[in-house]
């Protein structure tokens, strides 16, 4: 398997650096993709951030 180098942090538009976590999800099951999307939605709305329509 090839090695992929993913970023460990990113800088937002205000110049603030944030740590990044990467999670690998199997694409064999449609339910896992739906679960990840739901968890992402909950995490973004919990923090007070809005998801663009």
N, C-alpha and C positions, 0 to 999 in steps of 0.2 A: 504494500500500500504506500502511496506517495505521501510525503510529509507536507503538510500545509501549515504555513506560518500565518497565524491570525493575530490581529492587534490585541494588545493587553490593556490599552487605554485609548480613549478618544478625547478630542477637544471639541466642546460645543461652540455654538455661535457667539457665546459670551466670553470665550477664552478659558473656560473652566474645564479642567481635565477630570475624566471619570474612568474608573477601572471597568474592564469589560470581562464578562464571563461567557464562555461558549459552551453550548450543550448540543451534542450530536443526537439526532433523532432518526430512528429507522424510518425509511419511506415505504416500508412494506405494508404498514397498516395505516389506513385512512384515519382511524380513530385517534392515533397518536398525533397526527398533524392537527386535527381538530382540537385535541386537548391542549397542545402547545399554543395554538392561537387563542383559545379561551383563557389560558393562564396569562398570556401576554396582555390580553385585553384587561383582565382583572388587575394586573400589576400596574398598568398605565393609568387606569381610572382610580385605583386606590391612592396613588401618589398625587392625585389632583391634576394630572396631565390629561389633555384631551387627545382623542384619536381623530384625525381628519376624516371626514365623510367621503 
